Amino acid sequence: MAITINTDTVKVLLPSATDAQIAIYDGIFDDAETCLSNYPQNMQDLAVALAVAHMIEMSSGGGNKTSETTRQGASASYAFFGGKGLESTRYGQQLLGLPAGQCIIGIFSQPLRFAKSIKPCR
């Protein structure tokens, strides 16, 4: 059985989330199914919804926007979040504090999977 994303729970947390944005993350939490099964269904739904809301927030260009201009007139604008990793959004922060969240946070701590499959240049 696969983990299903409760779309309604995600939309309660992040009302701007669309069905298409949520659907992108189908299947991403399947590896956490055994761990999540130790928690009640409503806590499972909340943990998955917080993770999805975090990822949507990170991918939607949110964060604090700022601009800088040099004396010569060059300028740059960019957005940044208030922390690193899961701490950068309120959804990630809540996920870190949720007992069932421990089942999911491993997904966020495994960067460079693609890089491991590339042969080094010589």
C-alpha positions as CSV (number, residue, x, y, z in Angstrom):
1,M,0.0,0.0,0.0
2,A,1.2,3.5,-0.8
3,I,1.1,6.7,1.3
4,T,-1.6,9.0,0.0
5,I,-1.5,12.7,0.3
6,N,-4.6,14.1,1.9
7,T,-5.2,17.1,-0.4
8,D,-7.7,18.7,1.9
9,T,-5.2,18.7,4.8
10,V,-2.5,20.3,2.6
11,K,-5.0,23.0,1.5
12,V,-5.9,23.8,5.1
13,L,-2.3,24.4,5.8
14,L,-1.5,26.1,2.6
15,P,-4.6,27.5,0.9
16,S,-2.8,28.6,-2.2
17,A,-1.7,25.1,-3.0
18,T,-3.2,23.7,-6.2
19,D,-4.1,20.0,-6.9
20,A,-1.4,20.0,-9.6
21,Q,1.3,21.2,-7.1
22,I,0.2,18.6,-4.6
23,A,0.1,15.8,-7.1
24,I,3.8,16.3,-8.0
25,Y,4.7,14.7,-4.6
26,D,2.6,11.5,-5.1
27,G,4.7,8.5,-4.1
28,I,7.6,10.4,-2.5
29,F,6.7,9.3,1.0
30,D,6.2,5.6,0.2
31,D,9.5,4.6,1.8
32,A,8.2,6.1,5.1
33,E,5.1,3.9,5.1
34,T,6.3,1.3,7.7
35,C,7.5,4.1,10.1
36,L,4.3,6.1,9.7
37,S,2.1,3.1,10.3
38,N,3.1,3.4,14.0
39,Y,1.1,6.6,14.3
40,P,-2.7,7.3,14.1
41,Q,-4.0,8.2,10.6
42,N,-4.6,11.8,11.4
43,M,-1.0,12.3,12.5
44,Q,0.2,10.5,9.4
45,D,-1.9,12.9,7.3
46,L,-0.6,15.9,9.1
47,A,3.1,14.9,8.8
48,V,2.7,14.2,5.0
49,A,0.7,17.5,4.5
50,L,3.4,19.5,6.4
51,A,6.1,18.0,4.2
52,V,4.2,18.7,1.0
53,A,3.4,22.3,2.1
54,H,7.1,22.8,2.9
55,M,8.1,21.6,-0.5
56,I,5.5,23.8,-2.3
57,E,6.5,26.8,-0.3
58,M,10.2,26.3,-1.1
59,S,9.5,25.8,-4.8
60,S,7.1,28.7,-5.2
61,G,9.6,31.5,-4.8
62,G,8.4,32.4,-1.4
63,G,10.6,33.8,1.3
64,N,11.8,37.3,2.1
65,K,12.5,39.3,-1.0
66,T,15.2,41.9,-1.1
67,S,17.1,44.0,-3.7
68,E,20.5,45.5,-3.6
69,T,22.0,48.2,-5.8
70,T,25.6,49.2,-6.2
71,R,26.9,52.7,-6.6
72,Q,27.5,52.0,-10.3
73,G,23.8,51.2,-10.8
74,A,24.0,47.4,-11.0
75,S,21.2,45.7,-9.0
76,A,20.2,42.2,-7.9
77,S,17.0,40.9,-6.4
78,Y,16.6,37.6,-4.6
79,A,14.5,35.7,-2.1
80,F,15.8,33.9,0.9
81,F,14.2,31.9,3.7
82,G,14.6,32.3,7.4
83,G,16.7,29.2,7.9
84,K,18.3,26.1,6.4
85,G,16.5,23.0,5.3
86,L,13.3,22.2,7.1
87,E,13.8,25.2,9.4
88,S,13.3,27.6,6.5
89,T,9.5,27.4,6.5
90,R,6.9,27.2,9.2
91,Y,5.7,23.9,7.8
92,G,9.1,22.4,8.0
93,Q,9.6,23.7,11.5
94,Q,6.3,22.0,12.6
95,L,7.3,18.8,10.8
96,L,10.5,18.7,12.8
97,G,8.5,18.9,16.1
98,L,5.9,16.3,15.1
99,P,6.7,12.7,16.3
100,A,5.5,11.2,13.0
101,G,7.7,13.8,11.2
102,Q,10.7,11.8,12.1
103,C,9.6,9.2,9.6
104,I,9.7,11.8,6.8
105,I,12.6,14.1,7.6
106,G,15.1,11.5,6.2
107,I,13.9,12.4,2.7
108,F,15.2,15.9,3.2
109,S,18.6,14.8,4.5
110,Q,19.7,12.8,1.5
111,P,21.0,15.3,-1.0
112,L,23.2,14.4,-4.0
113,R,21.5,11.1,-4.9
114,F,22.0,12.0,-8.5
115,A,25.6,13.1,-7.9
116,K,26.4,9.6,-6.5
117,S,25.4,8.0,-9.8
118,I,27.7,10.1,-12.0
119,K,31.2,8.9,-12.8
120,P,33.8,11.4,-11.9
121,C,35.5,13.2,-14.8
122,R,39.1,12.3,-15.5
